[in-house]
Amino acid sequence: MTTKEKENLVYKDKNIIRILPNELDMPIYRVFSKKWLIDALTKKKNALVKPSMWKDPFENFIFRSTAYTNNGVAIGFDSIRENFYGQCWTFNQEETDALWRIYSPDKDGFRVKTTIRKMFDSFYDLSHVFALVSFFVGKIKYETEANIKKYFEDPNNLKKYIFDSAGNGHAETLLIKRMEFKHENELRFVFLADKSWYDTNLDSYEFPIDINYHFEEILADPRMDEISSTFFSDSMEEIKELGYTNSIEKSTLYQIPNLNLRLDIDVS
């Protein structure tokens, strides 16, 4: 291990935000569309994308705004905003109807299970010269919109995020959401790039994974039969052909329970 790798390893924990040590090995989940799951399994890489591709207009709200200095000079943050890449996961273990309908709108989604430690150990590149300011994982903090506005409209608070040379402050801007999303129980992996060493025109940042180590199990959308009667079985074969050997099952969320019904009456 090089001197730089040793340094990055020593300070690695500072890039884990609001996640307790005993949570690192808890299961976390993410729904991938079939297209992106096949892409990950084929390339053996996991991809973070720019937050501008996310649906919530409130995402990365700070760097989508304009600040004004004491003498009225407008300062935009476009150049900083384009350096962000992120990926969302959830601690929620239980399936819900809402989960599949929101994150698998085309009924072709697959829920993948892993742990924070497994994913972050590969994501956090020890050999990267800028690892300490580039690779983060953090739990989302949920606040009311009023509290978010009040906090960041205080110049002293805003400065802590804008001028944070350690990168944590910049990463934190992607770890704050409105209270209306608290049910998502979310965490995010955040990559902060710089155009001096990464092409920030790219929509994604990819890092290598071992598909059978990082993806512990796969659960398919319960509505796949609505696409075709063989969509799940065909997909399962395709996934296995790519070298995945762990559990692949289809959700039984909508399966009618097999009830043993009895009426305590006599019918003649």
Buried (B, 14 or more C-beta within 10 A) or exposed (E): EEEBBEBBEEEBEEBBBEBEEEBBEEBBBBBBBBEBBBBBBEBBBBBBBBBEEBEEEBBBBBBBBEBEEEEEEEEEBEEBBBBBBBBBBBBBEEBEEEBBEEBBEEBBBBBBBBBBBBBBEBBBBBEBEBBBBBBBBBBBEBBEEEEBEEEBEEEEEBEEBBEBEEBBBBBBBBBBBBEEEEEBBBBBBBBBBEEEEBEBEEEBBBBEBEBEEBBBBBBBBBBBBEBEEEBBEEBBEBBEEBEBEBEBEBBEBEEEEEEEEEEEEEEE
